[in-house]
Amino acid sequence: MDSLPATSASIPNQPKLLSRVKNCLRDKHYSLRTEGAYVYWIRWFIRFHGLRHPLEMGAAAVKAFLSFLTNERSVVA
């Protein structure tokens, strides 16, 4: 058996990642604009890494994404 944690795609009754993020943010009473910004950055992160699920990635993936943003896209750290 593989050691990767179960993703929402492998569990039929569990909501998708972005739905879970939205529900969490709404439970914490974040604004809709903040929710939209978080979802935007999560989508960009996932697409940057070839549509891999965030559970399959670690700190190195986050560091690579942040380095890309600061070096290639001139986003302020």
C-alpha positions in Angstrom: 0.0 0.0 0.0 1.3 3.5 -0.8 2.3 5.9 1.9 0.5 9.0 0.4 -2.4 10.3 2.3 -5.9 9.8 0.7 -6.9 12.7 -1.6 -10.4 13.9 -2.0 -10.6 12.2 -5.4 -10.0 8.8 -3.8 -12.7 9.3 -1.2 -16.1 9.4 -2.8 -18.1 11.3 -0.2 -15.5 13.9 0.8 -15.8 17.4 -0.8 -13.1 18.7 -3.1 -10.1 20.6 -1.8 -11.4 24.1 -2.8 -14.8 23.4 -1.4 -13.3 22.5 1.9 -11.1 25.6 1.9 -14.2 27.8 1.2 -16.2 26.1 3.9 -13.4 26.6 6.4 -13.0 30.3 5.5 -16.8 30.8 5.8 -16.8 29.1 9.2 -14.2 31.6 10.3 -16.2 34.5 8.9 -13.6 35.6 6.4 -14.8 38.1 3.8 -15.7 36.9 0.3 -12.9 38.9 -1.2 -10.4 37.1 1.1 -11.9 33.8 0.2 -11.5 34.6 -3.5 -7.9 35.6 -3.0 -7.1 32.4 -1.1 -8.7 30.3 -3.7 -6.9 32.2 -6.5 -3.5 31.6 -4.9 -4.3 27.9 -4.2 -5.3 27.3 -7.8 -2.2 29.0 -9.0 0.0 26.9 -6.7 -1.7 23.7 -7.9 -1.3 24.6 -11.6 2.3 25.6 -11.1 3.1 22.1 -9.9 1.3 20.4 -12.8 -2.1 19.8 -11.1 -0.7 17.7 -8.3 -2.7 17.7 -5.1 -1.2 19.7 -2.2 -1.1 16.6 0.0 1.4 15.1 -2.4 3.8 18.1 -2.0 5.8 19.4 0.9 7.8 22.4 2.0 10.1 22.2 -1.0 7.1 22.7 -3.4 6.0 25.8 -1.4 9.5 27.2 -1.5 9.8 26.6 -5.2 6.5 28.4 -5.8 7.4 31.3 -3.6 10.8 31.6 -5.3 9.1 31.6 -8.7 6.8 34.4 -7.6 9.6 36.6 -6.2 12.1 36.0 -9.0 10.0 35.5 -12.1 6.8 37.4 -11.4 8.3 40.2 -9.2 5.8 39.6 -6.4 6.9 41.2 -3.2 7.8 38.6 -0.5 
